Amino acid sequence: MFKVTEAAAEQVLRAARQGGTEGLALRLAALQNPDGSIAYRMGFDDASEEDIRMSSAGVDIVMAPEYVPLLDSATMDYVEIEPGQHHFIFLNPKDANYSPPTGD
């Protein structure tokens, strides 16, 4: 199952408020590159009939069924990569470049 951390959920909900997209779900997509890495896309959107729907940490999430195999065991987080620079990251054991967090 796809998960959203509390930090990511807080930022997603803040972005929805600021962008006037409250009430829309977070739409996720994932495509596997030839090298085995995975490219991720996200934005706010309405759900369609064929979408897979879920909720994690208070965020409503939708994705087309074809993306489920790449996203079902991933976690989206929001972290400070460098001082003052925060980014969404995807922790996904299905990604060829995945490296488990070390707990530093």
N, C-alpha and C positions, 0 to 999 in steps of 0.2 A: 504494500500500500504506500502511496506517495504521502510524504509528511512535510509540514511546514513548521519550522522552529518558531518559538515565541518571538524572537527578534525579527525574523522575516515577516511574521504575521503583523506585527506592530507597524513595520514599514509599508507593507502592502495596504493595510487599512488607512494609514496616513496618506499614502499616494492617492487612494481612491477618494478620500475627503478633499484633498487639495485639487485633484483633477476633475471633480464633479462627476465621478463615476461610481459613487456609492450605490449599492444595490446591484451592480453588475458583478458577475463572477470573474475570477482570475482564470484566464484561458492559458493553458500550457501546451506546448508542442515540442517535440524532440526528433531530431534526425541524426542518424548515424553516418559519420564521415567514413571515407574509404580506409582511414588509418585506425578505425575502431573507436575514435573519440565521438562524443555526442555534442551536438549543437542544440542549444535550448532557446526557445522563444516564449515570451509571455506578454500578456496585455489584458485589458478588461473587455468583456464581451458578454452578450446574452448567450444562454444555453440553447442548443438546438435539440430536436427530438432524439437524434442518434448519439449525442454526447454522453460520455461517462461523467457522472456528477459525484462529488465527494466534498467533505469539509475537513479541514485540519486547522487546529489552533484558532478557530473562529473565522477562517477564510473559506468561502465557497469557491470550489475549484471545478472547472470543466475541461475536458479534453476529448478529442476525437478518438474513437476506439483504436485506431491504428497506432496511436502513441503510447498506449497503456503498456505494451511489452518493454519499452525503454524506460518508462517512468515509474513503474509499480514499486520499485524498491529504493527509489531516490528520496533524498531529503533536500529541501531548499532552505538555505540559511542566509542571514544577512550579517556580514562580518566586516571588521576594519582590516583591510589588506595592508595599508600603510597608514601612518598617523594622519587622521582626518579624512581618509578615503575609504568609504564604506561601499560594499558591493554585494549583490545577490550572488551566491554560489550554489552549485548543485553537487551534492555528495551522492555519487551513483556508482555502486560496485559493477554495473554493466558497462561503464565507460572505460576504455582501454587505458586512459590516463589517471584513473582513480587511485588515490592513495588514502588509506584510512586516516582520520585525525589522530594525532599523537597525544593529545591531552595536555599540551604545554600550558 
